[in-house]
């Protein structure tokens, strides 16, 4: 036991070296300052001890000494007088604090919050002078102000207001606060030190032991050690126990408790040559790459749609060809620097695997037994500085591995091309594939929106959010026909999605008015309920099952007897995708927007309606709890703060992303954030593809969407009325019930009172119901047949058809006209 005590004590003695041992260059200056402070303290102390009231400048005696009696001379007499006159006896408390500071500095201890500690010592000294003025008002060095001017005035003021006892309590509290502020760790550790001292004294006291006396030498022979050795053992064990208690040194900045066990000897650092040879042998994974030139014939696309042509791959930019060669040397060099940095900062670990991605490289590090992952997090910034990178990210747990992952930004970054992802073939079996980019291992990242089934995208300006939306749209333009998917684009900025205007996949023109966007969301809720009703009649569960029904099966299910009845049953339902570029603007437009989004997110998956929401302000009032809980697929580019990252991903880290497409995402299959690099689609590529599709086919908009008006607008007077999207449904409800009731519309359509009241006012304006009469319900003036005739007349008068519009809003039954088909001309 004694052999282990010597090296541990030696280690403690070097923990706080004296000022002269901290550095050869600055040691003389520090010692000089210390000696200057010590001399000043001694001069002031001697001057106070030799204070004489008859020495000038004291005015408390009539005759001054001809020769100054103070050992400090005239200067000492001057200093001593003013200290005694202002502070009094409490000045010795302040001198005692200064002595502790000098002693601590001589032993190499350092201070924190020095100004605050000086204020605390001054407060304690004034409190002691206050006790002097309260209890012994006549005793002191100076007549007329024996306790010091400050203390005397304070005590007189307090005594006149709260009495003697209240003054005592105030002084006592001030004294304790001053001591704690000045000597916090020393004061707080005193009870522990006293307890250990008493315990040690008890161990050393001989205790009468009748059995021990009877046993006599036999007990000593069994133990095999003398009484002095027994005392020494107790003292030694108690000292270890005292150190284990974690009582902090009064001036020790390091709050960590020293461990009892000796630190195991470190393995010697590898030489640069050994480390380079070891890293060169590590397996390097840079992702799979398609070496052959991709062809349009190799893509899994359904080209049976007559008169429509998919855009060719030659419109897209080619991927980088030599990234592997450029990246290999760089990531191996980074691995060497990483292992050296870990050894420099005292972390025992070795790099055992390298997964190089387009933006970051994931290094698998095997830590030594007993090394905590938190120790890596504490030195993350230092390691990043050693690697000359912006930051690094620690992945504490890697599935199926005992290693820790460290993501380091690449010095050479790869641009992920759409052409390479499409040619990878990762979209096989997917209904709505999205070519998102490449993961941290360099593998293609392709997600199926149907399985997600909705996506939330967040990121600040310039982080890559808009490019990600463009790549998602481009994915469907290349892989899906217009009768497979219909897009509804909402672009309040009027510049981000405007380039996709008039493509054949659009269900309506690009929406730039937030009021109309809110109305279209409500239209989607109605379309969702309509499709659910259709599925219930057909006896199917989802859109895929419905589209799999043959014509004969549909004829049997819906009892189709003629061609007219056949046209009323959609033969194929397309997928409808809402892409909203800025969710925050939409949420501020109408309070019912959140309700519509939540209802779609909760129920619309089975009917083929999906949402892609994007925002650059992922705040709690935008990405609400209901919206977030129904968006299991969330993508975050660089955000402004860790709070924004937690709102999107439930984890911090997105605030440290590098920008330019660097992203993190979670999916329903893996809720843990994963790193990836987003697909880059240039504006030139988008324009080429859009121009090609415009030459192939024109958009075929849905009639019901063209007629949608802003929810919040309604005109009075001579102009035509802009009807609510639910106007037709509300009219049928009131006509069937035979009474014009606002509450009835509220219950049946699940809307607010203001909107229901506006619907009733519009129906009264058209002439469906009568005027309001007291508390009675309004009278219904028309039948269902009359309302259908009125509706036809209103459509003929108000609707001008600027585009080719589907009679069946759910599908494209006919190919585009022959004059719209043609070859692409660059």
N, C-alpha and C positions, 0 to 999 in steps of 0.2 A: 504493500500500500504506500509506503514511504517513497518507493522508487517512482511512482506515478505522480507524486506531489511536486517533485522538483521541477520537471519540465513544464508543468502547468503553471506553477508560480512564475517561472521565467517568462512564459508567454504573456502573463498578466503584466509583468513589469515593463514590457515593451509596447503595451497597448497605448499608453499615454506618455510618449517621450517628452522630456523637458524641452523648453524652447531652443536650447542649444543643440539638440539632436535632430531637429526637423529638417534642417537643410544647412549645408555648409555656407552657402552664400548669404542667407538671411539670419543666421544664428547670432552674429555679433550685434546686429541692429536690434534684435529682440531682447537680448540680454541687456543692452544699453538702456532701452526703454524701461525694462523691469527695474534695473538699478536706480534709474531716475525716479520712478514711482516709489520705490522703497525708501529712498532718501527723503523724498517729500513727506511721506507718511511719518517717518521718524521725527522730522523737524516739527511737524504740526503737533505730534503727540508730546514731545518734550516742551514745546511752547505752552500747551494746555496745562501740563503738570506744573510748570513753574510760573503760572499766571499770578500776577500781583496787581491788586486793585488800584495801587498807587502809581502804577506805570502808565505813562501816556499811551494812548489817547483816552484812558478811562477818566470819567468826570464824577465818579461817585465819592471821591475824597477831595478835601479842599486843597491839600498840598501834595503835589506830585513828587515822586522820587527824583533826586538830581541825577542819579545814575540808574539806568534801567536795570531792574533786578531779574527780568526774564532771561532765561538761558538762551533764548532765541534772539536776543537783542531787540532792537526797535521793531524790526519786521515781525519777529515772533510775538512781541507784545501786541502789535496791531492785529495780527491774525487771531490770537487768543481772545482778545477783548471782544471782537465782533462775533466770534463763534459763541462765546459765553453770553453775550448780550442778546443775540437773536435766538439761539437754539437752547443753550443751557446744558444741563447734565446729559441730555440725550445725545450730545455730540460724541460721547464715548461709544454709543451703539453704532453710530455711523463709522467711526474709526475702526471698530471691531469688524464690521462688514468689509471695509477696505483691507484689513489684515487678512481676512479669509481669501479675498480675491488675489492678494499678492502671493499667498501660500499656494493657492491652486495654480496660478500662472507659473510658479517656480517648478511645479511638478508636471507641467505640460498639459494641464486641464484647460479646456476652452469654455467659453461662455455663449449662451444664447440670450437674446433680448436684454442686452446690457443696460440700455437706457431705462427699461421697465424695472430692472432689478435695482438700479440706483434710486429710482423713485420709491420703490418699496422700502429700501433701507432708510431713506429720509423720513418716510411716514412712520416707521417704527421708532426712530430717534425722537421725533416730535411727540409721539405718544408717551414715551418715557418721561420727557420733559413735562408733559401734561400731568402725569402722575405726581411728579415733584410739586407742581403748582397746586394740585388738588389736596395733597396730604401734608406736605411740608412747605407751605408758602413762604416761610421766612428763611429757609436754608438755601444757600446758593453762593456762587462766587461773587456776584455783583449785587450790591444793595439796591433795592428798588425794582429790580428785575431778576430775582434769584433763579427762576426757572426758565428764563428766556422770554423775550418779548412775544414771540409767536405763540408759545404755549400758554403764557399768562393771559393774553388777550382771548384766546380760544376758550380756555377754561372759564373765564369770567362770563363770556357770552353764553356758553352752554349751561352754566350753573344757574344763571338767571332765568332760564327757560325750562329746563328739564330736571333741575335739582342735582344734588350731589351724586345720588345713585345712578341717575340717567347719564350724567357726565362720565362716571366711572365705566359704565357699559360701553359708551361710545369710544372712550380711550382704549378699552380692552380690545374691542373689535378692530379698531384701527391698528393697534399693535400687532395682533395676530395676522391681519391681512398684509401688513407690511412685511412681516417675517416670511409669510408664504410666498409672496411675490418675489422677495429678494432671494430667499433660500428654499425654494419649493421642494426640491428633491431631498435636500438634507433634512428639512423639518419633517416631511412626510415619512422619511425612513427611520426617524428616531424611535418610534414605538417598536419597530422590528429589531432595531439594534439593542434597545434595552431588554427586550424579551430574550434575545439570544444571550446577552450578557448574564441575565439572571439564570437562564438555563445552564450556562456554562459553569456558573458558580455552584449551582445545585449539583452538577456532576462531580465537581471537585470536593464537595463536602463529604466527609466520611459518614456513612450511615450504619447504625448498629444493626447487626445481622446475627441473631442467635444461632441459626443453623450454620452460618459461616464460621462462627466461633467454635461451635462444636466440631465442625469438619476440620478446622485447623489446617495443618500442612497438606492434608489429603486433597483439599480443594485446590490449593496452589499447585500441587503436583499434577492434578488433572489438567488445569488450564495451561500450565507450563510457561507462565510469564509473571513478572514481579508486579507489585502494586504501582510502582512508578510507570512501568510500561502500560498498565491499564489506564492510568490517568492520561498519559500521552495519547493513547488511542481515543479516549473520549474527546480530548481536545481536538484531535485531528478530524474525527468524524463530525464533530459539531461545526468545525470550520467549513467542511464540505457542505453540511446541511445549510449553514448560513449563506454560502455562495449559491446553493440550489434555490434558496428562497427567492432569488431574483431581486434582492434589495439593490436599487440602483445607486450608483455613486452620485454624489450631489452635483458634480459638474461634468458628468459623463453624457455626451450627446448621443452615444450609441445606446438605444433602448433594448437591444437584443440581449437575452440572457446567455451567458457562456455555457456551452455544453460540458457535461461532466467527463464524457469520454474523450480521449485523445483523438484528434482528427487522423484518419488513416493517411498513410503516406501516399502522396500523389504519384501517378505514373509520370515518368519523365516525358517532356514534350518531344514530339517527333521532329526530326529535322525536316527542312523544306523539301529535300529530295525524297525522303521516305513518304512524306505526306502527298507529294505530287504523284509518286508511283502508286500509292494506295487509291487516290481519287481517280487516276486514269483507268484502274481496273474495275471501278464501280459500274454496274449496269445503268445505262442512260436511256430513258424513254421519252421520245419527242412526239409521240402520237403517230397514228397510221396515216399514210399519205397515198393518194391515188396517183401513181406515176404516169399512167396513160392518159391521153387527152380525152376528156369526156365528150360523148356524142349525144345528140338529142334522142336517137333511137334507143339508147340504154335507159332512159328515164321511164319510171313506172307511171305513165299518164294515160288516162282514158281519152282517146282521140276519136271516139265514135260519134261525137257531136258534129253533124254535117254543117259545113259552112264556117266552122270556127277553127282557128289555128293557135297553138300555143306559141309563145315567144321563144325563139331559139337561144341556145346558150351563148352563141357568139356575141350577143348584145352585152354580156357581162364581162368584167375584167378578169384576166387570168390571175391565179394565185402566185405568190412568190415561189420561185423555184429553188433558191439556194439558202433558204432560211435554216435548214438543218445544219449545214456546214458552218454557217456563221454562229449559230446558237451553241453548238457543242463545246467549242473552245471557251466561250464566255461562261457557260453555266458550270463547267468543271473548275474554272478559275475561281468562280464565286464559292464553290464548295470548299476549296482550300482556304479561302479567306474566312468562311463561316466557321470551320473547325478551329482555325487559329484564334478567332475572336472568342469562341467559347472557352478555350483554354486560358486565354488572357484574363477573362473575367471569372475564372474559377469554376466553370461548369465542365464536369467530366462527361463527354459525349462524343460519339463518332458518327459521321455521315455514312449511312448504309444504302441509300437509294436516292435517285434523282429523277423526278418527273418534270420535264420541261414543257411548259405551256407557251402560248403566244405572248402573254404579258408577264406572267409570274412563273417561277420555278418552285416546285414543292420538294424540299429536301427532307428525307426521312432520317431523323437523328435518334440513335439509341443512347439513352442516358444511362449513366452508371447506377447500380443499385443504391437506393436511398436518396437519389437526387429528385427533388420536387420540381414539378412543371412550373410552379409559381416562381421559382428562381429564374427561369427563362423569361417570364413576363417582366420581371423587375429590370432586366438588362436589355430589353428589346430595343430601346432607343440607342443604347451604346453599341449594340451589335449592328444596327442599321447604319450608324455613323462609320463603323469600321468597314462596312461593305460599300460605303459611298452611295447609298440608296435612300430614298425618301422615308420609307418605313418598312417594317417587316410585320408579318402576322403569324401568331402562334396557333397551331391547330393541336389542342391538347390530346384529343382522342381520335384515332384513325381506326375505322372499322376493320377488324381482323388483323390488326398489327399491334405490336408492343412498342412501336416507335412513336416519337412526337414529330409532328409536321411543322416545318418552318417555311412559310411562303416568302420568297424574296423577289422583288421586281427585277425583270430582265433588263440588262443593259442594251440588248438588241431585241426590239419588239416586232412581232409579226402582225401584218394586216390580214384579218380573216376575210376571205373573199366568198361571196355567195355562190359563185360557180363551183368551187371546190366542195362546199357542203351539199349542194344539189346532186353532184356527181358521186357523193359518198354512198348513196343508197340507204342511208339510215332512216329514210321516211317510209320504208316498206311496211304496209299494214296500218299506216296512220290515215285518219280521215281528213284532218285539217293540220298538216305538218307546219311547224314554225322553225325555220333555220336560224336559231338564236346565236350561234357562234361556236366556240371551242372551250372546253373546260380546262382546268388547271393542268391536266395531263396531255393536252393537245388533241383530245378526241373530239369529233364533231358532236355538237350539242343540238339535238333536234327534239322538239317537244310537240305532242299532239294536243291541240286546244280542246278537243272533245274529252280528253282524259283529265284536263286540268281542273275544271272546265272554264274558268274565268281567270284573267291575268290582271294583276295590278303592277304598274311600272312607275317607279319614282326616281327622281334625279334632278340635280340642279342644272342650270343652263350650261351647255357645253360639255356635259358629262357623257352624252351618247344616247339620251332617252329618245329623241326624235328619230335618230338613225335606226334605233331598235324598232320603232313603230314602222318605219319604212321597210325594213327587212322582213317584218311579219307580213305586211301587205304584199311585198314582192314574192314571198314564199307561195302565197295562194294564187297570184297571177301566173306563176310558172307551173303550178301543179294542179290547179282546179279550174274547171269550166265555170262559166257564168251561171249555169243552171245547178251547179253544186253548192255554191256559196254566194250569198248576197251581202255586200258590205254597206254599212251606214256609217259614214265618216263625219265626226263632229270636230270642227276646227275653229275655235274662237279667235285664234290669231290670224286666220285667213291666209297664211303663207306656208304652214307646215304640210298640210294635206291637199292644198289646192292643186298640186301637180297631178293628182290622181283624178281630177275631174273628168267626167265623160268616159271613163273606162267601162267596159261592158259588165263588170262585176258589181256596179253600184246599184243599190235599191232605190236611191233618191239622190238628188244633187247634194254636193258637200254642204253640210249644215254649218253655218257660221253664226246664227242667232241662237243664243242660249235659251230664249223662251220657246223657240221651236224645237230645240233639242229636248227640253223637258217634255213637250207634248209628244214627241216621237217615242220617248221612253214609256209614256203611258200607253201609246199605241202598241208598243211591244208587249206590255202586260196584257192588253186585250188579245193580241195575237197568240200569246202563250195560252190563255184560257181557251181560246178557240181551238187550238191544236189539241189540247188535252181532251176537249169534248169529242173531237174527231177520233182520237186514239181510243177513247172509251167505247165509242160506237164500233170501231174496228176490232176491238179486243186485243190491242197491242200495247207494249209498254213504252216504247221510245221511237224516235224517228227512223232509226235503222231498221227496226222491225216493220214499220209501216212501208218504207220504200222497198222492202224485200217482198211485199205482197204482189202477186201477179194481177193482171187485169181481171182474170176470171174469179180470183179470190175476192177482189174488191167488188165485182158485180154481185157475187153471192152474198157478201156481208152487208152491202148497202142496198140490196134488192134493186139494182139498176135495170130498168125495163126499156129505156130508149136512150137516144143520143143526148137529149136535153138533160136527163138525170145524170148521165155520165159526165157531162161538163161541170156539174156541180161538185163532183168528187175529185179532188186533186190526185193526179196519178203519181206525182213525185213532189216531195217537200224538200226545199233547199234549206241549207243552214244559213242563219242570219247572224252576223257578227257586228256588234257595235264597237267602234273604235273612237274613243273620246280622248282628245289630246290634252285637255286640261280639266281635270275633275273639279278643282277648286272653283273655277268660274261657274261651272254648272251647279254646284252645291249652293252657291250664293244666289242663284236665280230664283229658285222656287223651293219652298220648304218640303214639298212632296217628292222632290227628286230622290232623296235618300230612300224613301219608301218604295219607289219604283225600282231603283237599283237593287235594293235588298230582295224584293219579291222576284225579280228576274234571276238574281244570283242563287236564290234558294230553290227555285222550281223549274227554271227554263232549260236546264241541261238536257232533260229527256226529250224536249220538243225541238232541240237544235238551235236555240238562241243563246249566244255567248257574248261576254263582255270583255273588252280590253280597255282598261282605264289607265290613264297616265296623268301624273301630276308632278310639278316641281316644288310643291309645298306639302309634304307628307305630315301634316299636323293633325292633331286629334280631332279638330272640328271638321276636317276634310275627310281623312281616312277614319271614319268612325268605327266603333267596335263592331257594329252589325255588318258594315261593309267588309271589314278586315276578316271577320270570322267566316265569311262566305267567299273569300278569295284565297284558297289554299296555295295558289301559285302566285308568288310575289317576287318581283325583280327590282333590285335597287342598284342604281348607279351611284356615283358619288353624291352624298348629301351634305348638308351644312353642319350637322351636329350628330352626336351619338344618340340623342333623344329621337331624332328623325329616323335613324337607323333602327332603333328599337321598335318604333311604331310600324315600320315596314316589315322587318325581318324577325322581330322579337329578340334581336341580339345586336350588340354594337359591332362596329367594324366597317360599315359602309362609308363612314365619314373619312376613313383612311384610304379609300380607293384612289386610283391614279388618274381617273378621268379618261376621256377618249375611248369609251367602250368598255372599260374595266368595270365588271359588275359582280354582284353576289345575288343568289336566287335560292328560293325554297320551293319545293314541289309537294304535292300530296304524298308522294312515295318517300320523300326524304325531307323532313322538316328542318334539318340542320343546314345552315347556310353553306353554299358551295360557291367557289370562285370560278369565273369564266371571262372570256373576252368576246364581246358582242360582234356580230357580223357588220362589216362596213359596206354600205351601198352608197355610192356617190350619186350626186344629183344628175350627172351625165348618164349613168346607167339607168336611173329611174326614168329620165326623159326618153331614152331610146325605147324602153319597154312600153311606156305609155303611148308613145307615138305609133308603135307597131300595133298595139291592141286597138287603138282608135281607127286604124286602117282596116282592121279585121272585122270589127263589129261595133255598133253603136249601143249606148246604154239602153236598157229596157226597164224603165222605172215602174214602180208599183203605184197604181192609181190611188190607193188609200193613203199612201205616204205623201203624195203630191198635194192632197187636200188637207193635210194636217196644218193647223194654224197654231199660233202662239197661245199657250195656256192663259197667259196674263192679259191678253188683248181682247177687247170686245168693243165694237163700234156702235154708236148710237147715231140717230139722225138719218140723213138721206143716203149715206153710203151703205154698201152691202155688209152684212153681219159676218164676222169671222167666228165660226162655230168651234166649240170645244171638241176634241177628239172623241169624247164619250157622249156627244150630243145625240147620236142616233140610238145608242143603247138606252140612254135616259128617256128619250121620247117613247120608245117601245115599252119601257117599264111603266110609265105613267098611263099610256093608252090602254095597256092590258089591265092595269089595276083600276082604271076609271076615276082616278083622283090625282090632282096635282099637288103632291106632297114633297117638300124638301127633305124631310127626315127619311122618307121612303127611298129616295135616291141615295142618300147617305148610306143607309144600311145595305142596299143591294149592290152598290158600286164601290163601297168601302172608301169613300172620299170625305174630305172635310166639308164643313157647313158652308164656307164661303163659295167653294166651287159648285156645290150642289145648288146653292141659291142662284149663282150665276147661270147655271143650266136652266133652271126654272124660268128666269127672266128672259133668256133667249127663246125658249119655247113659247112664252107669252107674246114675244115680239113677232114671231113667225105666225102665230095663230093656232098653235096646237092646243093650248089651254087658255082659259079665260083670265080676267083680271082678279086681283086679290080682293076678297070680300071678308073683312073682319077676321075672325079666327077659323073660318071654314076653309077646307081645302079648295084649291082652284078647280073649276069645272073643265073636264076634258072635252074638247070641241070636235075632234076628228076621230076616225077609225083607223085601223092599221092599213086598210086598202087606200084610204085617202092620203095617209102619210106617205106611202110609197109613191103615189102620183106626185105629191108635192116635192118629194125629194128628187124625183127624176127631172121635174121642171127646174128646180134650183141648180142641179148639176149642169143642165143644158145652158142656163143663162150665165153662170158664174165661172165655169171651168173651161179654160182654153187649153188644149192639149199641145204643149210645145215639143213633146218627145213621143217616140213610139212607146206605148204603155201596155203592160200586160193586162189582159182581161182577168187572168187568174194570178193573183198576187203571190202565190206560193211557188210558181215554177215558170220556166220558159218552155212553153209547149212547142213553139216553132223556132226554127233557126233564124238567124238574122237574114235580112234580104240579101239577094245575090250581089247587089251593087255595093254592099258594104264589105264584101269579102275581097281580099286582094293581098298581094305580096308586100312585104315591108320594104320601103325604100329609105335608105339612110340619107 
